[in-house]
Amino acid sequence: MRYSALSIFLNGLRKNTGWTSAWRFPEPKPHYDVIIVGGGGHGLATAHYLAKEHGVTNVAVLEKSYIGSGNVGRNTTIIRSNYLLPGNNPFYELSMKLWEGLERELNYNAMVSQRGVIMLCHNDSQQAAYTRRGNAMRLHGVDAEFLDRRQVKAMLPFMDFDNARFPIQGGLMQPRGGTVRHDAVAWGYARAADSRGVDILQHCEVTGIRRENGRVVGVETSKGFIGCNKLALAAAGNSSRVAAMADLKLPIESHVLQAFVSEGLKPFIDNVVIFGAGHFYVSQSDKGGLVFGGDIDGYNSYAQRGNLATIEHVAEAGVAMIPALSRVRVLRSWGGIMDMSMDGSPIIDRTPIDNLYLNAGWCYGGFKATPASGYCFAHLIARGEPHKTAAQMRLDRFERGYALDERGLGAQPNLH
Amino acid sequence: MASLVPCPHCGMRPREEFTVKGAVLPRPAPDASQATWFDHVFLRENPRGPYDEYWHHTSGCRHWLVVTRDTATHEIKACRDVADNPAVTA
């Protein structure tokens, strides 16, 4: 069923009894051309682009819970492509361009809102670093503007510009950055992939990877054995556990990252604002809640919940940036499990096993990368060679000494 | 995360007093092969379940501890001083 203003109107006349399920609930077939492990944003996007760009439609997406139950529904919904390194920037810009056309492509309202992302700077060296980053972005054809203190003050008058320790000097803005309704991304990709024949198998947990003669022949699941020609892993958060089923040891630690939403407020923060002194980022949802987050808790975890000390730390950073936040009540907090790769950058690559492909290590940046991740992973699976924007996101880069250390931060800041 | 940690020197102490350093890994010999060092520096078992970690009792006795913690439940199963641990070498 195609969604449109007319379909809403007509279904309204029929008391909304005419809507059909947005995707099917099929039983597993005995064999697929491609099986994707992980029904999050990346797995569903991969299935969509495999079907749309490469005509590979005999595909199954295996999800241990329900789709959207993992990190695609647990992030702070920010999209941006303000990256410095040549190995990262074109990839995230591809993602941004795909975001810009996403709703038309999927016929699904994902509430893509390009409200601008501003990263604040607090001293001369940070200003120089952001100017350099802005120039690197422009050289790659990405929009970037450096705002001085006066310009930032005009846009964000409620911030503490004369904080004794972190006075705000200016900020680097990417006007095309913004936010997207995260659940709708999972649902939109699921619906689009399903409409092209992809089977989305929910509550189907992979328990083993069966190999014969050094090749993957299929997966053991909670719904029995399912055969495949190619196996693609997109199980961020649990990548190490799934990879271990194929005897692979990854350069990844699983950490918990928390996010928060406040009570609903009147329109207050127009953009996405990132505090350069601490790690704090905030935007205001269409419902009025302030959505914000900070750093990972700092210890390995698979628990999908964080601890209070980190909540306190994030709140302190928030109040240092916007004093008025001290009066705001937090409605909810939750945690997602991040694949923290050792250099802070992702992996989209083949593995030592010929027909096993890996998409992992997204650290803080998985959500914004969703479309490009799916696009490039589908390209790799279908053609056997990396997409040019993701060519440096290799699994063996650590061993070869080509770490992609955008922030110099992986699972632990002292590693690199 | 458990809110109380059983420090062998100080007794039950709040988690905020501690700093988590990371996995207890066998340190290779300086002249070990490149592959061994690569494994040590970059690769992780990353288990879901019991996990040995180095913790520092930063705001307490300032001793380094080995904490065995479950990464799925956050339950702390054991805590001992590094000095009481058999030497960790490859």
Interface residues (C-beta under 8 A of the other chain):
Chain A: N238 S240 R241 A244 K249 L250 P251 I252 E253 S254 D297 G298 Y299 N300 S301 Y302 A303 G306 N307 L308 A309 M342 F398 E399 A411 Q412 L415
Chain B: M1 S3 R15 E16 V20 G22 A23 F38 D39 V41 F42 L43 R44 E45 N46 P47 R48 Y51 E53 R69 T71 A72 T73 H74
